[in-house]
Amino acid sequence: MVPATPSLLRRVKSLVVSTALICALSSCGGSTSPQQAPAVVPAPAQAAPAPPALVRPALPPAPPDTSTLPDRKWDLEWVRSAVFYEVFVRSFRDTDGDGKGDFRGLTEKLDYLNDGNPATTADLGIDGLWLMPVFASPSYHGYDVTDYEKVNPDYGTEEDFARLISESHRRGIKVIVDLTLNHSSAQHPWFRDSAASATSPFRDWYIWRADNPGWTQPWGGSNPTWHARGGSYYYGIFWGGMPDLNFRNAAVRAEARRIASYWLEKGLDGFRLDAARHMIEDGPGQGQCDTPETHAFWKEFAAHVRRVKPSALLVGENWTDTDRIAEYYGDTSKDPLGDELPMSFNFPLASALVSAVQSGDGSGLAAKLEEISRSYPRGVLDGTFLTNHDMKRVASQLGEDPGKLRLAAGLLLTLPGTPWIYYGEEVGLANGSGDQDESKRSPMPWNDSEEGGGFTTGKPWYRFSKGRAPANVASQTGDTGSLLSLYRTLIRVRKATPALSKGSLSILSTGAGSTFAFVREGEGERVLVAHNLATTPAEAGPFPVGSKGLEPLLVPEGASASGDQAAGWKITLPPRGSAVWRLR
C-alpha cells in the first residue's frame, strides 16, 4: 500500500502565526513524501501577535434544500479531452510589486495558457486551471482556511477573482479551486468559538473528547492526532493548527454543501477535494482513512453538486493504492462516472511513470496500467500527472536531464486519462534549495533577463529555483527544440486526435526491451504510439496492427516506420524519443 501522505508537506512549514496562537498544542507534523514519514517540526521561537478578541460568529444560513430535486447524472464529457494546469497563485505572476503572485497576474498570463484561438500555436492549449487554495488563510499555502467565502487578500479582491474566472471562461478555460473541507484553520471563528466553551453552538462542529486516546497519524511516525486545549482534546489529523471538522454533524455537512453552491454560482467549474480519504474517522491507525462514513459523505456531497451543477468536476486527493482509489467512484450502475467522486488523482500511476523514465524499464508501467484497467470501473475519469505541489518536482527527480523530461512529457500526454501539468513542468522547473514545501512551489521563471525573472518587480516571496537560465519561458519560446515547444506540440496533437484524448489502450510491448509501444483507439480512429526509454536508438516490432499505412502525427528526427499490413510494422526511435502515427 502506498503510504497515505496527502498534502503533508504544504501544511506545516509556514504556519508561524497559527503555531504560536495554539502553543498549548502538541508538535505539528512535518514534511513528507510518498516514501517517507512526516518529521516533527519544532514550534518557532518568536511570538506571534495576539488574535483579535473573540466575537461569536453567526451560525451560517441554511443552504437551499436540494434533496427533493431529481438526481442528475454527471455532465463531464468536457473533462475527458481536457488538459489541466495546476497553479500556485502566489508563485505565478505578481502585478503590484509585493513579491507575491496575484489574481491580476494570473489573468495577465492567461494567453500563455490558452489565448482562446485554436488556430494559434504560441499558447499551451490548456483547458482547465486548478488553483491551489485561494480562500482567506493565515499561512502562505492556504490549506488552513479562516473564511470559506472570502479570497485571500494577498491575491487581490473579490472583483479580481471574478474577472479571472470571466477571462478564463472567455478563452475556453474552466477553473476549479482547492476546497479544504476536512479541516479548517485553528484561527477560524468556528473553531475559536468551539474551543472557548463546551456549551458553544460550534462545539460539535469539531471533534472533542475529555481524554487523549493516543492515536497517531495513520501514515506512520509518532505525531499525535489528538491535541490538548482547555482541559479537553480535539482531533486534527495533520496537526493542531488544522482541526478536523466533524462531518458526523448534519450542520457541518449542510455548510459544506452551501459553500460548494456559493462558489459554483459565482462561476467556478468544480473543486479539488483536499485530504478526501480522511473526512470521518472511526478508530486509530487505518480507522482514520477510507471509512464507510467517509464514502457516504462524498456520495451525499456529490449528489448535491450534480443537482446544482452536473458539469462541475470533483477530483479527489486520494493518495493511496489503486484498489482503494477505485472505491471512490462509488456505484457506476446508474451513472458510468459513479455516484461518488467522478475523478481521483492517480498517484500510483504518477510514480510508475517517473520510475519508468528514470530506470529505462517500462515493465512496471505496463503492469500498473493493467492493474488500473482491472480495478477501475470501465469508462470513468482518471486524473493523470507526473508530480504536484506536495512532491519533489519531476525535473529534480530526473536530474534535470532534458531527454528524460521530454520522455516523461511524451508518456503523460499520450496515455489515457485527463493529464494535469504542474506549473513550470513545461519549462523544466526544478525544486529550489532544500526539501521544504516552499522549494516545490517557487516562483514561475518567465525570463532570465530581469532580477525578478518577469515574476515580480519586487523581492520574490521565495527565491527562484536554480537553473533559471535555461528553464524559463522567454528562453524556450522561440526554440522549436525546447521542452516548452514539445509540450505545446504534444497537447495540440492530443486534442486533435480523439483516439489519444479519449481512446482505449492496448499495450503492444512491456517496455522491458526499452521500447514501450501501444495502440490507442476511439471515435473511428487508431493510433500507434511508441516511446524509447533507452539512451541509445531502438528498433522494435514488427507490430501486427492490421494497418495498410502509417500517417505521422508526431515523429521526431531519427524516428521511422516500415512494413505493411501483412508483415506488421517495424519502428525506429531516437534515444528517449516518442512518436505517434495514425493507422490507415
Number of C-alpha atoms within 10 A of each C-alpha: 9 13 16 24 25 23 22 23 23 25 25 28 23 18 22 19 19 22 26 19 18 16 16 13 19 20 18 27 27 22 22 22 17 20 10 13 22 22 15 15 13 13 16 15 8 9 12 13 9 9 10 7 6 10 9 15 14 10 11 12 9 11 15 10 11 14 11 7 10 10 15 16 17 22 14 15 11 12 23 19 21 22 25 25 20 19 23 23 26 28 26 25 28 28 19 15 15 15 21 25 27 28 27 20 24 25 19 15 14 20 19 15 22 22 22 20 12 11 7 11 14 16 22 25 28 26 22 24 23 23 18 20 25 27 24 22 26 21 19 20 23 22 27 28 28 21 17 21 13 14 19 23 13 18 23 17 16 15 10 17 21 15 15 20 22 19 17 24 18 12 18 17 25 25 24 26 22 19 24 21 23 22 24 25 26 25 24 21 19 24 24 19 21 21 21 15 12 14 11 16 15 23 19 19 22 23 19 21 13 10 13 16 13 12 17 18 24 22 21 14 14 16 24 23 27 28 25 20 17 11 8 15 20 23 25 24 27 27 26 29 29 26 26 27 24 22 23 18 13 11 18 19 18 19 17 20 23 19 17 20 19 15 17 18 12 12 17 21 24 24 22 23 20 22 24 25 26 24 25 24 22 14 12 15 14 15 13 22 23 22 17 11 16 21 22 14 17 22 20 15 20 23 24 22 24 20 18 19 18 19 18 24 26 24 22 24 21 27 23 22 16 22 14 16 25 21 17 25 25 19 15 16 10 9 14 17 23 24 24 22 26 25 26 24 24 24 24 21 24 19 17 20 25 24 18 24 23 20 12 21 21 27 19 18 23 24 13 19 20 14 14 19 14 13 15 19 19 11 14 18 25 21 24 25 25 24 20 21 20 22 21 21 24 22 22 16 17 19 12 17 13 15 17 25 25 21 23 26 22 23 21 22 24 24 22 23 27 22 25 24 24 22 20 25 22 24 27 26 29 27 25 23 14 9 14 20 26 24 20 24 33 24 33 28 27 23 20 18 11 11 13 21 22 20 26 27 16 15 14 22 18 16 15 23 19 13 16 20 14 17 27 23 25 19 18 19 16 12 12 11 10 20 23 27 20 19 22 18 19 23 22 17 18 21 18 13 22 19 24 28 26 24 23 16 19 13 15 19 19 18 23 15 17 26 30 26 25 23 23 25 22 16 10 8 15 22 26 26 24 28 27 29 31 24 14 12 17 20 17 19 18 15 20 15 20 14 18 13 17 18 14 16 18 16 17 14 10 11 20 16 21 14 18 18 14 11 14 17 22 16 19 21 26 21 20 25 27 26 25 27 20 21 19 14
